[in-house]
Amino acid sequence: MMIEKNFAGSDGFYWWIGVVENRLDPLELGRCQVRFFGYHSDSLTDIPSKDLPWAIPMQAINTHAFATPKETDVVFGFFADAGSKQFPIMMGTIPGIQTNPKNTGAGYNDLRDGPTVIRYAPKYLVNRKYNKDGTGIQLTEANTPNVEVQESLRYPRDFELNKSTISGVVTYQPMANNVISARQNNLDLGVETANGVSWDEPYPAYNPLYPYNQATETESGHVFELDDTPRNERISMNHRSGTYWEMRPDGTKVQKVTKSNYQVVMGDDFLHVMGFVNITVDSAARIKVLGDVNLEIGNNLNAQVSENINLTAGGEFNIKAESINIDIAKDATLVTGGSQFLTSQDNINIKTNAGLLSSAGGNIDLDAGGNMNATGGGDVNILSGGDANMQAGGNANILGGKVNLNSGGSAGQAAAAADGVVTGLAPANPPSTPNHADIPIPATPVPLQYSVGGNGAILNPYTGVAAKQDSQLVTNPADPDGPKVEPPPPANAVPQACNFDPSAHTWIPKAEWKASSAVIDLIRKSEGYADQSGKYGAKPPYYPPKVKGYPDPATKAEPITAGYGTTTVALSQTKYAQTITYDTVIDQATADAWVLEIINTVVIKFIKQYQSNDTLTQGMIDALCDFAWGGVGLYKNSSIRTKLAAKDYCGAADGFLLYQYAPLPKGAPDIPGNPPGKQIMKGLQIRRQNERTLFLS
Amino acid sequence: MATETSDAQQQGSTTGSDYKLNVYVLTSDGHTFTISNIVLNFNLYESIFSPYVTGDIEIGDAADILSNYSFNGNEYLYVTLEKPGVTTFLPIQKYFRVYKVANRRTKTQSLQTYTIHFCSEELILSTQMLIRKSYKGLPISGMISDIVKNILQASPDKLNGSLSETSGNFDIIIPRMQPFEAISWLKSRAYGNGKTAFFFWENKFGYNLVSYEDLLAQTPYRTYDKAPKVTIDPSDVQSSLNYVAFGEEFDIIKGNRYGAFSTSLLTYDILSRKFAKTTLAAPDLDLQRSFLNKFPPANFSQNRFKKTLFDNDESMQKFYITSDSDPNANPASPQSWLLQQAIKLAELNALKAVINVPLDPNITAGHLVTLNLPLMRPQDQAYTADKYKSGNYLVASVHHGISGDMASTTIELLNDSLGAQLPSAAVFSGTLQDFAKG
């Protein structure tokens, strides 16, 4: 007679206790092969481990979380088929003290074969090396495939023998090299913050009292704790690598990542910090924001940078402050691609302990609602290729032992200083002396007119001072005391090819002569653009876009130059002019604008005046503009102009190559093949060659 | 209520003196002696439902054998039973094991009577051991054979029975069962090609594992005719029938309860989450089986719900948790054996009869016999056969009994069918009230 009634649930409840011998369920349902006490024996002959029935785990009703016991775990359950006893269901595990050493010769043990143990057994860590060089932790686990290690992974593992099967984390007996002890022994101490304060990674608050720490410690060493120990209530999640977070008794949360940390938020992210935020990055930090960044700071924004600060704005760079104080230990350069505006509702004070240089290829407009004071311990030079406009609502004071206002525009009414030159159309009541107190405040801005000095240089309308451009000329052997003249061709000059075909070019009538962007390109190549430190000749990209005035690269002194060799700032030649000083700050766009404005308002005017040709090619116009940019006087007196007037195009082109000299340093011996007191300046040599090529293009 | 025909109770009876019964005793301390001359009663039992043979001997002892030979239950008996001069008699020659002495009574100062109970030695062995063993990829018959031969290590003379092959190879772990318990558990799950149920039992030939269908396919061992005889021939043991008694006939309630007519099986595969209901009615099973006789023991009359006995598949319902989706599922799916076996075994109880015949040691459990039974009739009317109950019967158990004045064999018979088709109304005709109204 069969025992069962053949109705599940009515055939009685037959429970069992057994030992898990294998948990590698081919169906991956968490089943385990269990050897039952009583129903089975420990005879591996009668019941090999592989023949044991698969017991299905019963799960908690509030979760589908996967969990399965491990080999040698004692489990309890019942038979779903009460009569047959072939279909066991596991209900739970039974803890105990593991006193039975591993034994592969009988049932109720971890009987996995060696390869299975090596391949599937979770490996515990034998070492954690906390690298603090940014590479993160280095882990070493027991996974060497030899018999010794293989057996060390078999249950019960050596360190588990004669111990409770309950995790040592619960009983405050963490196993050796446990992640908790690893945390304790590898704290991050003395982390410096930006304000000089340092902090320490808190010592783990781990101090559980049995039985209040509801903890799980996995085979490979992960630890998860819900600790209700009175006055030491904690929650912690520890990865065996040492990465963890811990919610401490006082609510503090500590988080440590022993390798890299990734966080992706596909929606919004909100963070409210009511106290301080301390961030210390041992290496570099990269922050990229595709949208706006709005930074509101209740108090100060203090940034201390050991090296450079590089800020790049694709659009405007706007700074608004009650006051801006910039303390620069060395040079400062402001370079703009367009115009540069410095506007103040009050005084603009420029003070330098060395020279104050202002040079503009176009107009120099100085316009102040209040006083405008230019004070120099040495010379105060305002040079403009176009008009030099200086307009002050209050006083316009230029004080100096020698005050030169030199404008390439119209002379207008000029007043000479004691030992200076004032040319161009001066504002009403121009000072008769360079005493700033004598310079009246014009009722309305009066455009400055540029003029050309005796040597052809564009003169500052106020000072009448011309840029020093005759350095490329040489002494006239026939009249050593007379004006300097165009240098002769170099003794070893090699004629260059010239295949200019007039019929192949477009000839532009004089009324339409205007410099093209080719001039800007050529000037950029030749003059270069100063970088933030005022270093001459910086190449793109230019950081930052604004620069301050800098000394003439050739003379290392005046005229003070900004942008592309501009010595006179022409913010708008119809308003006022401003002399370049060391404090002049422009950006590249401004520098470009200066060049074009001065060339197309001043330089081109002189070229139209002095060049008798009715038509020129665009290349010729641009080449002449670039050449005259260095000095209209040079152009006026050069063979370039005369041969071009005679339509000796190749001769005119070769004329550019004559202007490549710079003075030798004082006391330096003459160089054979070079005119006396002269040396070929490499930059000029290249520039002239480029002008020749542009001229014939 | 039993129906008994005892009008010829003494016909064909034989006495104990017609047979030669020898009983030898082997005591646990090595003595051997015979007790043949002091046997008062001898009984031997075998059944298709029992894996062992038992018996008892009543002794009239004037030598106090029990004490003088220190009987303690470890004695062996060697029993031979023969009928001198009758060559058709197949003698019984078997070893048994004493397991109990009971009913010891003192008759006089020098005489006592008691009963020695004995059994197949394997029964005692079976109670002394437990099986915890896995079988992988074996048919049920292979597992039973292993238990008989290798675990019980049955004596060679008991391996002359019939051990049939069953179908299917299974992975089964015997979960701490005694050998005979395990065999019973295993054979209940055995099936074969067209075989619905298997029986395992011990008889005079040894151990047998035979399907129900193979039992039915036998040629009847003997025909017992209850027709009146003119003369009594003591040698006509072939047809001598001392009495016939019917213990149960068509117990509909028991038939319903045990699924004789229709049954269903619910299964839930806990791994694949598949629930299934399988139903089986006896007429459907009839298509693929044979009966002892030609006609089933029930008809198609309808109840008030216009349903026949075969339309009530919930009369017996089983429910099994299975794991068929597991490629290593254990045990064999109940769909393959449970319903068929239930119907067949329940049907086998349709008719239960007991007959008593002159001692016939040749007949054994598992035989088929034929009964020719008359209808009850007045004395002056001619013999008329009972067309329903006359026919073949399965010998479920055999009890050989010998005493000083009588030697007979009592046979329990089972039948799953009738010799004629039961009539039935096509449609339920109404109520008894309607009938009473005429």
Interface residues (C-beta under 8 A of the other chain):
Chain A: M1 M2 N6 F7 A8 G9 L27 L29 F36 G38 Y39 H40 S41 S43 D46 I47 P48 D51 L52 P53 W54 I56 A80 D81 G83 S84 K85 Q86 F87
Chain B: R132 K133 S134 K136 D171 I172 I173 P175 R176 S184 W185 S188 Y268 I270 L271 Q317 K318 F319 Y320 I321 T322 S323 D326 N328 N330 P331 P334 L338
